[in-house]
Amino acid sequence: MKITIYSTTTCPYCVMLKRWLDDQKVEYTDYLVDKNPIAAQAMVQQSGQMGVPFTTIEHEDGQVDKILGFNRPQFESILAKA
């Protein structure tokens, strides 16, 4: 499973999401879209919008879950299946 987070330096929900994943000992890649225009463009191509945090979770079978915001129950459900 590969987790990618698109976040900004000023987003409180981004901080909450990353702190929660850290507490769960889940590895992820974080792109700060307010400092990286290429990552911002990639996020918009995948999500169709500029809201953060935006997370993609790529599973071994090729399935990709896309989550906008920090929806803890949704993250818990996806991670429980991994």
The first five atom37 places (N, CA, C, CB, O) and aatype in JSON, in Angstrom:
{
  "aatype": [12, 11, 9, 16, 9, 18, 15, 16, 16, 16, 4, 14, 18, 4, 19, 12, 10, 11, 1, 17, 10, 3, 3, 5, 11, 19, 6, 18, 16, 3, 18, 10, 19, 3, 11, 2, 14, 9, 0, 0, 5, 0, 12, 19, 5, 5, 15, 7, 5, 12, 7, 19, 14, 13, 16, 16, 9, 6, 8, 6, 3, 7, 5, 19, 3, 11, 9, 10, 7, 13, 2, 1, 14, 5, 13, 6, 15, 9, 10, 0, 11, 0],
  "atom_mask": [
    [1, 1, 1, 1, 1],
    [1, 1, 1, 1, 1],
    [1, 1, 1, 1, 1],
    [1, 1, 1, 1, 1],
    [1, 1, 1, 1, 1],
    [1, 1, 1, 1, 1],
    [1, 1, 1, 1, 1],
    [1, 1, 1, 1, 1],
    [1, 1, 1, 1, 1],
    [1, 1, 1, 1, 1],
    [1, 1, 1, 1, 1],
    [1, 1, 1, 1, 1],
    [1, 1, 1, 1, 1],
    [1, 1, 1, 1, 1],
    [1, 1, 1, 1, 1],
    [1, 1, 1, 1, 1],
    [1, 1, 1, 1, 1],
    [1, 1, 1, 1, 1],
    [1, 1, 1, 1, 1],
    [1, 1, 1, 1, 1],
    [1, 1, 1, 1, 1],
    [1, 1, 1, 1, 1],
    [1, 1, 1, 1, 1],
    [1, 1, 1, 1, 1],
    [1, 1, 1, 1, 1],
    [1, 1, 1, 1, 1],
    [1, 1, 1, 1, 1],
    [1, 1, 1, 1, 1],
    [1, 1, 1, 1, 1],
    [1, 1, 1, 1, 1],
    [1, 1, 1, 1, 1],
    [1, 1, 1, 1, 1],
    [1, 1, 1, 1, 1],
    [1, 1, 1, 1, 1],
    [1, 1, 1, 1, 1],
    [1, 1, 1, 1, 1],
    [1, 1, 1, 1, 1],
    [1, 1, 1, 1, 1],
    [1, 1, 1, 1, 1],
    [1, 1, 1, 1, 1],
    [1, 1, 1, 1, 1],
    [1, 1, 1, 1, 1],
    [1, 1, 1, 1, 1],
    [1, 1, 1, 1, 1],
    [1, 1, 1, 1, 1],
    [1, 1, 1, 1, 1],
    [1, 1, 1, 1, 1],
    [1, 1, 1, 0, 1],
    [1, 1, 1, 1, 1],
    [1, 1, 1, 1, 1],
    [1, 1, 1, 0, 1],
    [1, 1, 1, 1, 1],
    [1, 1, 1, 1, 1],
    [1, 1, 1, 1, 1],
    [1, 1, 1, 1, 1],
    [1, 1, 1, 1, 1],
    [1, 1, 1, 1, 1],
    [1, 1, 1, 1, 1],
    [1, 1, 1, 1, 1],
    [1, 1, 1, 1, 1],
    [1, 1, 1, 1, 1],
    [1, 1, 1, 0, 1],
    [1, 1, 1, 1, 1],
    [1, 1, 1, 1, 1],
    [1, 1, 1, 1, 1],
    [1, 1, 1, 1, 1],
    [1, 1, 1, 1, 1],
    [1, 1, 1, 1, 1],
    [1, 1, 1, 0, 1],
    [1, 1, 1, 1, 1],
    [1, 1, 1, 1, 1],
    [1, 1, 1, 1, 1],
    [1, 1, 1, 1, 1],
    [1, 1, 1, 1, 1],
    [1, 1, 1, 1, 1],
    [1, 1, 1, 1, 1],
    [1, 1, 1, 1, 1],
    [1, 1, 1, 1, 1],
    [1, 1, 1, 1, 1],
    [1, 1, 1, 1, 1],
    [1, 1, 1, 1, 1],
    [1, 1, 1, 1, 1]
  ],
  "atom_positions": [
    [[0.85, -1.17, 0.0], [0.0, 0.0, 0.0], [0.9, 1.24, 0.0], [-0.97, -0.01, 1.22], [1.86, 1.33, 0.76]],
    [[0.55, 2.19, -0.86], [1.31, 3.43, -0.96], [0.35, 4.59, -0.69], [2.0, 3.58, -2.36], [-0.65, 4.76, -1.39]],
    [[0.68, 5.4, 0.33], [-0.17, 6.52, 0.71], [0.54, 7.81, 0.33], [-0.49, 6.49, 2.22], [1.7, 8.03, 0.67]],
    [[-0.18, 8.67, -0.39], [0.34, 9.98, -0.78], [-0.62, 11.04, -0.28], [0.54, 10.07, -2.32], [-1.83, 10.98, -0.53]],
    [[-0.08, 12.02, 0.43], [-0.88, 13.13, 0.95], [-0.45, 14.41, 0.24], [-0.72, 13.27, 2.5], [0.74, 14.69, 0.11]],
    [[-1.43, 15.17, -0.2], [-1.2, 16.5, -0.74], [-1.72, 17.47, 0.31], [-1.91, 16.72, -2.15], [-2.9, 17.44, 0.66]],
    [[-0.84, 18.33, 0.82], [-1.21, 19.2, 1.93], [-0.6, 20.58, 1.74], [-0.74, 18.59, 3.27], [0.1, 20.84, 0.77]],
    [[-0.9, 21.47, 2.69], [-0.28, 22.8, 2.72], [0.3, 23.03, 4.11], [-1.3, 23.92, 2.35], [-0.01, 22.31, 5.06]],
    [[1.15, 24.03, 4.21], [1.8, 24.33, 5.49], [0.84, 24.99, 6.47], [2.99, 25.23, 5.26], [1.13, 25.02, 7.67]],
    [[-0.29, 25.51, 6.01], [-1.2, 26.25, 6.88], [-2.5, 25.51, 7.19], [-1.53, 27.57, 6.26], [-3.38, 26.07, 7.85]],
    [[-2.64, 24.3, 6.73], [-3.9, 23.55, 6.86], [-3.94, 22.76, 8.17], [-4.08, 22.6, 5.67], [-3.15, 21.83, 8.35]],
    [[-4.85, 23.1, 9.09], [-4.92, 22.35, 10.35], [-5.36, 20.9, 10.17], [-5.86, 23.05, 11.31], [-4.92, 20.03, 10.92]],
    [[-6.22, 20.63, 9.2], [-6.66, 19.25, 8.97], [-5.53, 18.4, 8.41], [-7.87, 19.23, 8.03], [-5.48, 17.19, 8.65]],
    [[-4.63, 19.03, 7.65], [-3.46, 18.31, 7.15], [-2.58, 17.87, 8.31], [-2.65, 19.2, 6.17], [-2.1, 16.74, 8.35]],
    [[-2.37, 18.78, 9.26], [-1.57, 18.46, 10.45], [-2.23, 17.33, 11.23], [-1.41, 19.71, 11.35], [-1.55, 16.4, 11.66]],
    [[-3.55, 17.4, 11.4], [-4.27, 16.36, 12.14], [-4.12, 15.0, 11.46], [-5.76, 16.72, 12.28], [-3.87, 14.0, 12.12]],
    [[-4.28, 14.97, 10.14], [-4.16, 13.72, 9.38], [-2.77, 13.13, 9.53], [-4.48, 13.96, 7.9], [-2.63, 11.94, 9.83]],
    [[-1.75, 13.94, 9.32], [-0.37, 13.43, 9.4], [-0.02, 12.98, 10.82], [0.62, 14.5, 8.92], [0.67, 11.98, 11.0]],
    [[-0.48, 13.71, 11.81], [-0.24, 13.31, 13.19], [-0.92, 11.97, 13.48], [-0.74, 14.39, 14.17], [-0.33, 11.1, 14.13]],
    [[-2.16, 11.8, 13.0], [-2.88, 10.55, 13.23], [-2.17, 9.38, 12.54], [-4.34, 10.67, 12.73], [-2.01, 8.32, 13.13]],
    [[-1.75, 9.58, 11.29], [-1.03, 8.52, 10.58], [0.28, 8.19, 11.28], [-0.76, 8.93, 9.12], [0.66, 7.02, 11.39]],
    [[0.99, 9.21, 11.76], [2.22, 8.97, 12.52], [1.93, 8.14, 13.76], [2.88, 10.31, 12.91], [2.67, 7.21, 14.08]],
    [[0.85, 8.48, 14.47], [0.48, 7.73, 15.68], [0.15, 6.27, 15.35], [-0.73, 8.39, 16.37], [0.39, 5.38, 16.17]],
    [[-0.4, 6.04, 14.15], [-0.75, 4.68, 13.72], [0.45, 3.95, 13.12], [-1.89, 4.74, 12.69], [0.36, 2.79, 12.75]],
    [[1.58, 4.64, 13.04], [2.82, 4.09, 12.46], [2.63, 3.72, 10.98], [3.28, 2.85, 13.27], [3.12, 2.69, 10.51]],
    [[1.91, 4.58, 10.27], [1.64, 4.38, 8.85], [2.57, 5.3, 8.05], [0.14, 4.67, 8.51], [2.63, 6.5, 8.29]],
    [[3.29, 4.72, 7.11], [4.2, 5.5, 6.26], [3.42, 6.16, 5.13], [5.32, 4.61, 5.69], [2.45, 5.61, 4.61]],
    [[3.86, 7.36, 4.77], [3.21, 8.1, 3.69], [4.22, 9.07, 3.08], [1.96, 8.86, 4.21], [5.25, 9.38, 3.67]],
    [[3.89, 9.52, 1.89], [4.65, 10.58, 1.22], [3.8, 11.83, 1.26], [5.03, 10.18, -0.26], [2.61, 11.78, 0.95]],
    [[4.4, 12.95, 1.64], [3.67, 14.21, 1.78], [4.21, 15.22, 0.78], [3.79, 14.76, 3.22], [5.42, 15.48, 0.73]],
    [[3.31, 15.79, -0.02], [3.67, 16.86, -0.95], [3.01, 18.15, -0.48], [3.26, 16.51, -2.4], [1.79, 18.2, -0.35]],
    [[3.8, 19.17, -0.24], [3.28, 20.48, 0.16], [2.96, 21.27, -1.1], [4.31, 21.25, 1.06], [3.84, 21.82, -1.75]],
    [[1.68, 21.31, -1.43], [1.27, 21.91, -2.7], [1.4, 23.43, -2.71], [-0.16, 21.52, -3.01], [1.41, 24.03, -3.78]],
    [[1.5, 24.05, -1.53], [1.7, 25.5, -1.51], [3.17, 25.86, -1.77], [1.26, 26.07, -0.17], [3.49, 27.03, -1.97]],
    [[4.04, 24.88, -1.78], [5.47, 25.11, -2.05], [5.95, 24.36, -3.3], [6.3, 24.68, -0.85], [7.07, 24.57, -3.75]],
    [[5.09, 23.51, -3.86], [5.49, 22.67, -4.99], [4.42, 22.71, -6.07], [5.75, 21.2, -4.52], [3.46, 21.95, -6.02]],
    [[4.56, 23.6, -7.06], [3.52, 23.73, -8.09], [3.31, 22.47, -8.93], [3.86, 24.87, -9.0], [2.21, 22.24, -9.43]],
    [[4.34, 21.67, -9.1], [4.18, 20.42, -9.85], [3.28, 19.46, -9.09], [5.56, 19.76, -10.13], [2.41, 18.81, -9.68]],
    [[3.48, 19.37, -7.77], [2.61, 18.52, -6.94], [1.19, 19.07, -6.93], [3.15, 18.43, -5.5], [0.23, 18.3, -6.95]],
    [[1.04, 20.38, -6.9], [-0.3, 20.99, -6.93], [-1.02, 20.62, -8.21], [-0.21, 22.52, -6.79], [-2.21, 20.3, -8.19]],
    [[-0.31, 20.65, -9.32], [-0.9, 20.28, -10.61], [-1.3, 18.8, -10.62], [0.09, 20.57, -11.76], [-2.37, 18.45, -11.12]],
    [[-0.45, 17.94, -10.07], [-0.78, 16.51, -10.0], [-2.01, 16.28, -9.15], [0.41, 15.72, -9.43], [-2.86, 15.45, -9.48]],
    [[-2.13, 17.02, -8.04], [-3.29, 16.88, -7.17], [-4.57, 17.28, -7.9], [-3.12, 17.73, -5.9], [-5.57, 16.58, -7.83]],
    [[-4.53, 18.4, -8.6], [-5.71, 18.87, -9.34], [-6.09, 17.87, -10.42], [-5.45, 20.26, -9.95], [-7.28, 17.64, -10.65]],
    [[-5.12, 17.29, -11.09], [-5.42, 16.29, -12.13], [-6.12, 15.08, -11.53], [-4.13, 15.86, -12.84], [-7.01, 14.51, -12.17]],
    [[-5.74, 14.68, -10.33], [-6.34, 13.5, -9.7], [-7.67, 13.8, -9.02], [-5.39, 12.91, -8.7], [-8.58, 12.97, -9.04]],
    [[-7.78, 14.99, -8.42], [-8.96, 15.28, -7.61], [-9.94, 16.23, -8.26], [-8.54, 15.85, -6.3], [-11.12, 16.26, -7.9]],
    [[-9.47, 17.02, -9.23], [-10.35, 17.98, -9.88], [-10.59, 19.24, -9.07], [0.0, 0.0, 0.0], [-11.48, 20.03, -9.41]],
    [[-9.83, 19.44, -8.01], [-10.03, 20.62, -7.15], [-8.74, 20.92, -6.38], [-11.22, 20.4, -6.17], [-7.75, 20.19, -6.51]],
    [[-8.76, 22.0, -5.56], [-7.56, 22.42, -4.82], [-7.69, 22.21, -3.31], [-7.28, 23.88, -5.1], [-6.84, 22.69, -2.57]],
    [[-8.71, 21.51, -2.84], [-8.88, 21.29, -1.4], [-7.84, 20.34, -0.83], [0.0, 0.0, 0.0], [-7.42, 19.39, -1.49]],
    [[-7.43, 20.61, 0.4], [-6.47, 19.76, 1.11], [-6.99, 19.46, 2.51], [-5.07, 20.43, 1.17], [-7.8, 20.23, 3.04]],
    [[-6.56, 18.39, 3.12], [-5.67, 17.39, 2.56], [-6.39, 16.51, 1.53], [-5.08, 16.53, 3.67], [-7.58, 16.21, 1.67]],
    [[-5.66, 16.13, 0.52], [-6.15, 15.16, -0.45], [-5.19, 13.98, -0.41], [-6.24, 15.79, -1.91], [-3.98, 14.15, -0.53]],
    [[-5.74, 12.79, -0.23], [-4.92, 11.59, -0.05], [-5.29, 10.54, -1.08], [-5.1, 11.03, 1.37], [-6.46, 10.3, -1.36]],
    [[-4.26, 9.91, -1.63], [-4.47, 8.73, -2.47], [-3.85, 7.53, -1.76], [-3.86, 8.92, -3.9], [-2.76, 7.62, -1.2]],
    [[-4.56, 6.42, -1.8], [-4.07, 5.18, -1.21], [-4.09, 4.13, -2.31], [-4.94, 4.73, 0.03], [-5.15, 3.69, -2.75]],
    [[-2.9, 3.75, -2.76], [-2.75, 2.76, -3.83], [-2.54, 1.39, -3.2], [-1.57, 3.13, -4.78], [-1.6, 1.18, -2.43]],
    [[-3.43, 0.46, -3.54], [-3.37, -0.9, -2.99], [-2.56, -1.8, -3.92], [-4.79, -1.47, -2.79], [-2.34, -1.48, -5.09]],
    [[-2.14, -2.93, -3.38], [-1.34, -3.9, -4.15], [-2.06, -4.38, -5.41], [-0.98, -5.1, -3.27], [-1.42, -4.7, -6.41]],
    [[-3.4, -4.44, -5.36], [-4.17, -4.93, -6.5], [-4.42, -3.86, -7.57], [-5.5, -5.48, -6.03], [-5.11, -4.11, -8.56]],
    [[-3.87, -2.65, -7.35], [-4.03, -1.57, -8.31], [-5.17, -0.62, -8.0], [0.0, 0.0, 0.0], [-5.26, 0.45, -8.61]],
    [[-6.04, -0.99, -7.07], [-7.15, -0.12, -6.68], [-6.58, 1.13, -6.0], [-8.14, -0.86, -5.73], [-5.6, 1.05, -5.26]],
    [[-7.21, 2.28, -6.27], [-6.78, 3.54, -5.66], [-7.97, 4.18, -4.96], [-6.16, 4.51, -6.71], [-9.0, 4.45, -5.59]],
    [[-7.83, 4.4, -3.66], [-8.83, 5.16, -2.91], [-8.38, 6.61, -2.88], [-9.01, 4.59, -1.46], [-7.2, 6.9, -2.71]],
    [[-9.34, 7.52, -3.05], [-9.05, 8.96, -3.0], [-9.92, 9.57, -1.91], [-9.31, 9.64, -4.39], [-11.14, 9.39, -1.9]],
    [[-9.28, 10.3, -1.01], [-9.99, 10.87, 0.13], [-9.69, 12.36, 0.21], [-9.6, 10.15, 1.46], [-8.53, 12.76, 0.25]],
    [[-10.74, 13.17, 0.23], [-10.6, 14.61, 0.42], [-10.92, 14.92, 1.87], [-11.52, 15.41, -0.55], [-11.98, 14.55, 2.37]],
    [[-10.02, 15.61, 2.54], [-10.21, 15.96, 3.95], [-9.68, 14.87, 4.86], [0.0, 0.0, 0.0], [-9.1, 13.89, 4.4]],
    [[-9.89, 15.06, 6.15], [-9.47, 14.06, 7.13], [-10.72, 13.39, 7.69], [-8.61, 14.7, 8.28], [-11.29, 13.84, 8.68]],
    [[-11.13, 12.32, 7.02], [-12.28, 11.53, 7.43], [-11.74, 10.3, 8.15], [-13.2, 11.14, 6.2], [-11.5, 9.26, 7.53]],
    [[-11.55, 10.42, 9.46], [-10.89, 9.36, 10.23], [-11.57, 7.99, 10.08], [-10.86, 9.73, 11.69], [-10.87, 7.0, 9.87]],
    [[-12.91, 7.9, 10.18], [-13.54, 6.58, 10.0], [-13.25, 5.96, 8.63], [-15.04, 6.69, 10.19], [-13.07, 4.75, 8.52]],
    [[-13.19, 6.78, 7.61], [-12.89, 6.26, 6.27], [-11.45, 5.75, 6.21], [-13.1, 7.36, 5.2], [-11.19, 4.68, 5.65]],
    [[-10.52, 6.49, 6.8], [-9.13, 6.03, 6.85], [-9.02, 4.74, 7.65], [-8.22, 7.11, 7.46], [-8.33, 3.81, 7.23]],
    [[-9.68, 4.68, 8.79], [-9.63, 3.47, 9.63], [-10.15, 2.27, 8.88], [-10.44, 3.67, 10.92], [-9.56, 1.19, 8.96]],
    [[-11.24, 2.43, 8.14], [-11.83, 1.33, 7.38], [-10.88, 0.85, 6.29], [-13.16, 1.77, 6.76], [-10.69, -0.36, 6.11]],
    [[-10.28, 1.77, 5.57], [-9.35, 1.39, 4.49], [-8.11, 0.72, 5.05], [-8.96, 2.63, 3.66], [-7.67, -0.3, 4.53]],
    [[-7.54, 1.28, 6.11], [-6.32, 0.71, 6.68], [-6.57, -0.65, 7.32], [-5.73, 1.66, 7.71], [-5.68, -1.5, 7.34]],
    [[-7.78, -0.87, 7.84], [-8.11, -2.16, 8.45], [-8.13, -3.27, 7.41], [-9.47, -2.08, 9.17], [-7.87, -4.43, 7.74]],
    [[-8.44, -2.93, 6.17], [-8.5, -3.92, 5.1], [-7.13, -4.23, 4.51], [-9.43, -3.44, 4.0], [-6.96, -5.21, 3.78]],
    [[-6.16, -3.39, 4.82], [-4.81, -3.55, 4.22], [-4.05, -4.69, 4.85], [-4.0, -2.26, 4.36], [-2.91, -4.96, 4.47]]
  ]
}
